[in-house]
Amino acid sequence: MIRYRKLLAALATALIAVASFAIAPTASAQAANTRAGLPDISKGNAPIVFTKSTGLGTLDVITCTGTSDYPHNSSGTPSAVTGKSRSSCTAPVAQIRAQAELWRYLEGYGYVQTGIGSLAVDFNVQGPLTSTAYDICQGRLAYWVTVGRHTFFAPPGYSPPSISFNTETPPVGVNC
């Protein structure tokens, strides 16, 4: 009975880790994006491009990016770990959204979401928009990951109409 519980706990940990960090587009979703002319964002912080035909074969282009900062000791909140997410574009877009999440590794459970920043939303701006997530320090070395959730809505006449994607840092040990 105990052996089965340990096996189930190990399986649940593996499933949580896979589900939590499988944020890159799947192969079939990426193939659909490639057919639609969208960039391959599964390989890091690739810029996102909105385009608008201006006539005679020229395009007006707006480039948008999203980033996530490595988790670190907070300089503004004592005894806290901070992770930030930023979304920005090269020109104003209809709407930008940014949200940061902190995930901490818990022995026996895998990575668990322990902090979520407020959803930063603004209209007709180019950004940057920043969201900050916090978690309480444990007084010992622990490992965190920052996940950034980014959404951009194109101005009228640009395509695609909107794009959402996630960025993620590798696990970072913070001792506080």
C-alpha positions in Angstrom: 0.0 0.0 0.0 2.8 2.4 0.9 4.7 1.6 -2.2 1.6 2.4 -4.4 1.2 5.8 -2.6 4.9 6.6 -3.3 4.5 5.6 -6.9 1.3 7.7 -7.2 3.0 10.7 -5.6 6.0 10.4 -7.9 3.7 10.2 -10.9 1.6 13.2 -9.7 4.8 15.2 -9.3 6.0 14.4 -12.8 2.6 15.3 -14.3 2.5 18.6 -12.4 6.0 19.5 -13.6 5.2 18.6 -17.2 1.8 20.4 -17.1 3.2 23.4 -15.4 6.1 24.0 -17.7 4.8 22.8 -21.0 4.1 26.5 -22.0 5.7 26.4 -25.4 3.3 25.9 -28.2 2.8 22.2 -29.2 4.2 21.0 -32.5 0.7 21.0 -34.1 -0.1 24.5 -32.8 3.3 25.7 -33.9 2.8 24.2 -37.4 -0.5 26.0 -37.6 1.2 29.3 -36.6 3.9 28.8 -39.2 1.2 28.2 -41.9 -0.5 31.4 -40.7 2.8 33.3 -41.0 3.3 33.7 -37.3 6.8 33.5 -35.8 8.2 30.4 -34.0 7.9 31.6 -30.4 8.7 28.2 -28.9 12.5 28.9 -29.0 12.7 31.7 -26.5 11.8 35.4 -26.4 11.3 35.8 -30.2 9.7 39.1 -31.1 6.1 39.1 -32.3 5.2 41.1 -35.4 2.0 42.8 -36.4 1.9 43.9 -40.0 -0.3 46.1 -42.1 -0.1 46.5 -45.9 0.5 50.2 -46.9 0.3 49.6 -50.6 2.7 48.9 -53.4 4.1 45.9 -51.6 5.3 47.7 -48.5 4.4 46.7 -44.9 4.0 48.8 -41.7 5.4 46.6 -38.9 5.0 46.8 -35.1 7.3 44.5 -33.1 6.3 43.3 -29.7 8.3 41.4 -27.1 7.8 39.8 -23.7 10.4 39.0 -21.0 10.6 37.5 -17.6 13.2 38.4 -15.0 15.1 35.8 -13.0 13.6 35.4 -9.5 15.7 37.3 -7.0 15.7 38.8 -3.4 13.3 41.7 -3.4 14.9 45.1 -2.9 11.6 46.7 -1.9 9.9 44.0 0.2 12.0 42.5 3.0 12.1 38.7 3.2 10.5 38.2 -0.2 11.5 36.8 -3.6 10.4 38.7 -6.7 9.8 37.8 -10.3 8.9 40.3 -12.9 7.3 40.1 -16.4 7.4 42.9 -19.0 5.5 43.4 -22.3 6.3 46.1 -24.8 6.0 47.1 -28.5 7.9 49.4 -30.8 4.7 51.5 -31.4 1.3 51.8 -29.7 -1.1 48.9 -30.0 -4.7 48.6 -29.1 -4.0 46.7 -25.8 -1.1 45.2 -23.9 -1.4 42.8 -21.0 1.4 41.4 -18.7 1.2 39.1 -15.7 4.0 37.5 -13.7 3.8 34.2 -11.8 6.3 32.7 -9.3 6.6 28.9 -9.1 8.6 27.4 -6.2 10.0 23.8 -6.1 8.5 21.9 -3.2 10.1 18.6 -2.3 7.7 15.8 -3.0 5.4 18.0 -5.1 7.4 19.6 -7.9 6.9 23.2 -8.9 3.9 24.9 -7.4 2.6 28.4 -8.1 3.3 30.4 -5.0 2.9 34.0 -6.2 1.0 35.8 -8.9 1.3 39.5 -9.9 -1.6 41.7 -10.7 -2.7 41.8 -14.4 -1.2 44.9 -15.9 -3.4 46.2 -18.8 -3.2 49.4 -20.8 -4.8 50.7 -24.0 -3.2 52.5 -27.0 0.3 52.3 -25.6 3.6 50.8 -26.6 4.6 49.8 -23.0 6.5 48.6 -21.3 3.9 47.1 -18.9 5.3 45.4 -15.9 3.8 42.8 -13.5 5.5 41.7 -10.3 4.9 38.5 -8.4 6.1 37.9 -4.8 6.7 35.0 -2.5 7.9 34.8 1.1 11.5 33.7 1.7 11.9 30.4 3.5 15.2 31.4 5.2 17.1 28.7 3.2 18.0 28.0 -0.4 14.9 27.3 -2.5 14.4 27.2 -6.3 11.9 29.5 -8.2 10.9 30.0 -11.8 9.3 33.2 -13.1 6.6 32.7 -15.8 5.4 35.7 -17.8 2.1 35.8 -19.6 1.9 38.3 -22.4 -1.0 39.4 -24.6 -1.0 42.0 -27.4 -4.0 43.3 -29.4 -3.1 44.8 -32.8 -4.4 48.3 -33.9 -7.1 48.3 -36.5 -6.0 47.1 -39.9 -3.0 45.1 -38.6 -2.8 41.3 -38.5 -3.0 39.0 -36.7 -5.6 40.6 -34.5 -4.0 39.4 -31.3 -1.2 37.2 -30.0 -0.7 35.6 -26.6 2.4 33.7 -25.4 4.4 32.9 -22.3 8.0 33.4 -21.3 9.8 31.4 -18.6 13.1 31.5 -16.8 15.1 28.5 -15.9 15.0 27.4 -12.2 17.0 29.8 -10.0 18.2 29.1 -6.5 17.6 32.0 -4.1 19.0 32.0 -0.6 17.4 34.6 1.7 
